[in-house]
């Protein structure tokens, strides 16, 4: 599809209605009840997608989603005055939400999703379709008791949340197909990355890779996602407000929460053993020790009410996102499979049958032809039970007989070059909580003016974040690629090295003049830099990374077990022989295990100054300035937001994406006097006017810079960052981030954290960028809004208002998002930091209001 034909501006619409009715009943002087019924149908179209961590301004209309919901709730409350000093409140609620989140109805909305970081995102929203019914049954009871100078409160609440669906699927995660394009180095296409006399040969940009039809990865969900569940949060609290004297009040209490969260049985025995071995579960582990104390004081040191000092501290537990539970069972590699393939060379040759053996020679028919390029270009020579749809560039996600569903590929002995990835939770997952403390000093100034100074501190612990606990070994991949090249094999990408086929325990020549002694044809051999396997020219073992699951801790790829005598046991033996990871002792049928861990942290410090003036003499003012700093080591639960290197997530600690150092907001109300009978014409003309300005200034927010390349060799490119070099160094620059030179990733770490250097090609393979997360900030924000209104009395009770509103009065360009892409392998310049979306330009709004 030509990108010029894609719409970047698309219609957005919302139709939401709120209907409610309430019936109150006063039973007697001590008992009151009410019943409230609410209904809210809603339809929103043009919802911008953020599923791939893309910035605003790069989504097409076809990538937007639409959300349709119908909410119904019935609330009952009964209040009882037990005595003059005892009060009880009981409340119950029954609520239902029917939700459909679908892909765009614009042209291309149902097509395969295409992601080109830094340029465009179009096609089906990967997180659609969702069809679910949520039911909530809630019961709460709170009692207040006044005893002397103490006011006690005690209570509890019980919730039952049910998730159901009348559809065949609940959450079709990536069922439409999701293809990612990134840059490739020159060596990917068989060229050297550098030649004598030339600093470097440029690779392709993500946009050029799209033009070539060669993706970095192809992802598709296949299987059954209809997995209903229940969740039951229960909580209790007790607190006391103790007025020690008229100057000093103490509040203290404690709350206990427990959540009977959903847990799912593994779909297969293979999954059960693998999950136990890796320490992960499907669903949310239950946490039974969530005890949260709270404490606060209020002090009037002078006793005249002009100065008040307040301080408080509390622990607050979070409810884990139920989306993590659902993702863990939707992408479990059993019930529902997240199939992933790298780009590779497109080929119409067979996967296991010799369709091209005569025409192309031995080796052209290989499971490696099951790659993203073949799928995306519609040329894949698929097996019938793959249910490939070439015109749709994807597989049938709902075919129950698919070889990808229910781990049928294992039973069939079909070698899957890249195993599915999973989204489980750590079995040691605990609920996030925050320590919060504050100190506020308020002082009444002359007349109606008041000033306050407040400090707030928040420390977040056990925040959930996605981390690949089964990450590839970049040192082994790089060394294996070096051994392969030294043995005379052509190496474009360390991930795609393939040991030649032939007879076991024989020596085969290579195109580069070397040779390989075949220990396991197609899987493992001993490399030699000279012909005839000359022992004097031995260079080390050469393995097929796909056979050994790219040297992940989980050990070899069990889908290749049928290709070697002795099956999986032989695979493990071969890994032990070559010094590769052997796994936990059971087959693990996954590549990346993007587990939700609860080891994230955050901190927030803020100092706020407030100046207020109560309305008097036709004037009111509120002015607030906040200086704050927010730091964390994770952003969200989405797998595209994993650490740059999942082996070392602690290196992600940096300014939070929500960090905003300065924010000043001032609002005011100015009223002219009311015009009265007998006043002059001038006073009548200017009377009854109200002018209300709002002025806001805030500093920009941090943003990440990524390369869009899989420099880390972990089959992902959305989190890879470049390195930065000293000013004046040859590299890539951006006009929007002056003074910074970006160079290819240069921090190469083995599994222990020590640096390594494999003399393969420049830049080194398997390396991280030394650029920190969220290193740069977007431009500042400034906006002036204004309202001008005039009230015209029409008799004693009837009033008529004429209102004019102006938003962004001075029509300042406020940047909403910037480009995050800078690939040093793609050229001397990049567009990182370039604005891609802005907030609204100047707008005027007019209204008429009649009140009586």
Secondary structure as GFF3:
##gff-version 3
##sequence-region A 1 852
A	DSSP	three_ten_helix	3	5	.	.	.	ID=ss1
A	DSSP	beta_strand	13	16	.	.	.	ID=ss2
A	DSSP	beta_strand	19	28	.	.	.	ID=ss3
A	DSSP	beta_strand	31	47	.	.	.	ID=ss4
A	DSSP	three_ten_helix	61	63	.	.	.	ID=ss5
A	DSSP	beta_strand	65	83	.	.	.	ID=ss6
A	DSSP	beta_strand	86	103	.	.	.	ID=ss7
A	DSSP	beta_strand	113	116	.	.	.	ID=ss8
A	DSSP	beta_strand	120	122	.	.	.	ID=ss9
A	DSSP	beta_strand	130	147	.	.	.	ID=ss10
A	DSSP	beta_strand	150	164	.	.	.	ID=ss11
A	DSSP	beta_strand	178	181	.	.	.	ID=ss12
A	DSSP	three_ten_helix	186	189	.	.	.	ID=ss13
A	DSSP	alpha_helix	206	212	.	.	.	ID=ss14
A	DSSP	beta_strand	217	223	.	.	.	ID=ss15
A	DSSP	beta_strand	229	245	.	.	.	ID=ss16
A	DSSP	beta_strand	248	260	.	.	.	ID=ss17
A	DSSP	beta_strand	263	264	.	.	.	ID=ss18
A	DSSP	alpha_helix	269	278	.	.	.	ID=ss19
A	DSSP	beta_strand	280	283	.	.	.	ID=ss20
A	DSSP	beta_strand	290	299	.	.	.	ID=ss21
A	DSSP	beta_strand	307	317	.	.	.	ID=ss22
A	DSSP	alpha_helix	322	330	.	.	.	ID=ss23
A	DSSP	beta_strand	336	342	.	.	.	ID=ss24
A	DSSP	alpha_helix	357	360	.	.	.	ID=ss25
A	DSSP	three_ten_helix	367	369	.	.	.	ID=ss26
A	DSSP	alpha_helix	372	376	.	.	.	ID=ss27
A	DSSP	three_ten_helix	384	386	.	.	.	ID=ss28
A	DSSP	beta_strand	388	389	.	.	.	ID=ss29
A	DSSP	three_ten_helix	390	392	.	.	.	ID=ss30
A	DSSP	beta_strand	394	395	.	.	.	ID=ss31
A	DSSP	three_ten_helix	405	407	.	.	.	ID=ss32
A	DSSP	alpha_helix	408	412	.	.	.	ID=ss33
A	DSSP	beta_strand	425	426	.	.	.	ID=ss34
A	DSSP	beta_strand	433	444	.	.	.	ID=ss35
A	DSSP	beta_strand	449	468	.	.	.	ID=ss36
A	DSSP	alpha_helix	474	486	.	.	.	ID=ss37
A	DSSP	three_ten_helix	494	496	.	.	.	ID=ss38
A	DSSP	beta_strand	507	509	.	.	.	ID=ss39
A	DSSP	beta_strand	515	520	.	.	.	ID=ss40
A	DSSP	beta_strand	524	528	.	.	.	ID=ss41
A	DSSP	three_ten_helix	531	533	.	.	.	ID=ss42
A	DSSP	three_ten_helix	535	537	.	.	.	ID=ss43
A	DSSP	beta_strand	538	543	.	.	.	ID=ss44
A	DSSP	three_ten_helix	549	551	.	.	.	ID=ss45
A	DSSP	three_ten_helix	558	563	.	.	.	ID=ss46
A	DSSP	alpha_helix	568	578	.	.	.	ID=ss47
A	DSSP	beta_strand	594	616	.	.	.	ID=ss48
A	DSSP	beta_strand	619	632	.	.	.	ID=ss49
A	DSSP	three_ten_helix	639	641	.	.	.	ID=ss50
A	DSSP	three_ten_helix	646	652	.	.	.	ID=ss51
A	DSSP	beta_strand	654	655	.	.	.	ID=ss52
A	DSSP	beta_strand	662	671	.	.	.	ID=ss53
A	DSSP	alpha_helix	681	686	.	.	.	ID=ss54
A	DSSP	beta_strand	689	698	.	.	.	ID=ss55
A	DSSP	beta_strand	702	703	.	.	.	ID=ss56
A	DSSP	beta_strand	723	725	.	.	.	ID=ss57
A	DSSP	beta_strand	733	734	.	.	.	ID=ss58
A	DSSP	beta_strand	741	743	.	.	.	ID=ss59
A	DSSP	beta_strand	776	777	.	.	.	ID=ss60
A	DSSP	beta_strand	781	794	.	.	.	ID=ss61
A	DSSP	beta_strand	798	807	.	.	.	ID=ss62
A	DSSP	beta_strand	815	818	.	.	.	ID=ss63
A	DSSP	beta_strand	829	830	.	.	.	ID=ss64
A	DSSP	beta_strand	835	838	.	.	.	ID=ss65
A	DSSP	beta_strand	843	851	.	.	.	ID=ss66
###
